[in-house]
Amino acid sequence: MPIVMKVAGLALDEKSHAPIVVLKDESGKRVLPIVIGLVEASAIAATLEGVEFPRPMTHDLMAALLKQLDATLEKVEVTDLISDTFYALMYVRRKRAGRPLTIDARPSDSIALALRTGAEITVHERVFEKISQAPEGSTPSPDDLSNLNDDVFGKYKM
């Protein structure tokens, strides 16, 4: 069953200095940290900060393409965790179509596009189950981030 999440913020992994997007459910009890690329982190940060560029960036282009095709991004869902890699699906619906198209995508790209289009971000329950069983250090621990307020990313906030 999918759980609705919001982007709580961006941080840097203390050891690897890799960017992390932090998703949090509405109650704040469930937190999902996902290591992402620097380009995607920059795209997410720009949207969160309301930064506009003179020319369309990749995710802006994707949003414009959806609009021109008379399609909407209904939701994105982080669906699985396999060998330390998160998987996601984007659900895209054309105005005159029945079922939405499901498109395999990286969570980072999905989240960046969802932020630009206002689409819902969800995480499947099995992802939380797998994270709780993952060997220590293989993925950032949700326990390390679950009690964080939005303003406590400190020197690691992006």
Stockholm file with secondary structure:
# STOCKHOLM 1.0

chainA/1-158         MPIVMKVAGLALDEKSHAPIVVLKDESGKRVLPIVIGLVEASAIAATLEGVEFPRPMTHDLMAALLKQLDATLEKVEVTDLISDTFYALMYVRRKRAGRPLTIDARPSDSIALALRTGAEITVHERVFEKISQAPEGSTPSPDDLSNLNDDVFGKYKM
#=GR chainA/1-158 SS CEEEEEEEEEEECTTTCCEEEEEEETTSCCEEEEECCHHHHHHHHHHHHTCCCSSCCHHHHHHHHHHHTTEEEEEEEEEEEETTEEEEEEEEEETTCSSCEEEEECHHHHHHHHHHHTCEEEEEHHHHHHHHHSCTTSSCCHHHHTTCCTTCCGGGBC
#=GC SS_cons         CEEEEEEEEEEECTTTCCEEEEEEETTSCCEEEEECCHHHHHHHHHHHHTCCCSSCCHHHHHHHHHHHTTEEEEEEEEEEEETTEEEEEEEEEETTCSSCEEEEECHHHHHHHHHHHTCEEEEEHHHHHHHHHSCTTSSCCHHHHTTCCTTCCGGGBC
//
